[in-house]
Amino acid sequence: IADTFRRTTKMMCAICKGARIVTPAYVKACREAGRWVDEEDFTLKDEICESAFARKRGMPGYSLAAAVQRAQSNGPLLQGISVYVFPSVGDKRDLPILVAAAGGTWLKRFPLQPEDASVLLLAERSVNSERERKRRRTFEVYDVELLREAACTQELRKSAYRLQ
């Protein structure tokens, strides 16, 4: 239940799960009817915030409803993918929750086979250590923003977030 499209952990997890996101008016309508009512008329449509999200990322035509539909149709976005986040990412409290909601596996340690296609390596743009710098030169590493955007869109745009 939300009154606007915001990129919160709960919103991103709901999208990953393919959950219907409805407005608070839905609760009121159910209470008044004394039963569950059809969600269709209460599905969140926030053209202003959805448009701002799309504009900021150069993604014309982004739609929250389309992202939820992709999750429902395609299943978990990160199914079969293990995610490692480098120490350069300071605030990662929400990331294990997001990875799990998207069907992925959270790695606490650097993977034994980081070049494997089933591994997603994420970091901040700034490098934290010489060890991280070396690994980033050796393996494909992506900006951590890739994960947050993907949770909202249900699309992994790796080319837009590859770090050098």
VENPEGI-V758166 format. One record per helix or strand of 3 or more residues. SS is the DSSP state (H for helix, E for strand). FROM is the first residue (numbers start at 0). LEN is the number of residues. If there is no record, write none. Layout:
ss,from,len
SS,FROM,LEN
SS,FROM,LEN
This chain:
ss,from,len
H,8,9
H,23,10
H,39,3
H,46,11
H,63,11
E,81,4
H,94,7
E,104,3
E,118,5
H,129,9
E,140,3
H,144,9
H,157,4
